[in-house]
Amino acid sequence: MVVDDEEDILNLIERILSRRGHRVITARDGREALRKLKEERPDLVLLDIMMPGLSGYQLCKIIKQSRETSSTTVAMLTVKSDDEDKVRALEDSGADWYFTKPIDAKRFARSVEWLLRNPPRRG
């Protein structure tokens, strides 16, 4: 699942991953993502940090604190690249990975596939 309020980013990531055989679910905000997360049960959620309504940080915490979704792998996908933002995403919000925009399509796809093959062990 890709959650981003920018249509261009949703389309780009969907194109990159679907070309490699992945089914991609998209959501334009946190509320839509929560609804689809419960319905679709994706293996990986890619979250933009800066979104209207629920931020990626807030959404990640909700995902990781829910018994139903706590084992879902979550990666942040953002233009925010300084160390403080990475620490906040990985430690405070509980994200499992961190991608910065703009993305390199080939490297991004390989990293996503690695995450899908090697989900983080919790607990």
PyMOL commands that set and color helices and strands:
alter all, ss='L'
color gray80, all
select helices_A, chain A and resi 7-18+30-40+56-65+83-92+105-117
alter helices_A, ss='H'
color red, helices_A
select strands_A, chain A and resi 2-3+26-27+44-47+73-78+97-100
alter strands_A, ss='S'
color yellow, strands_A
deselect
rebuild
show_as cartoon
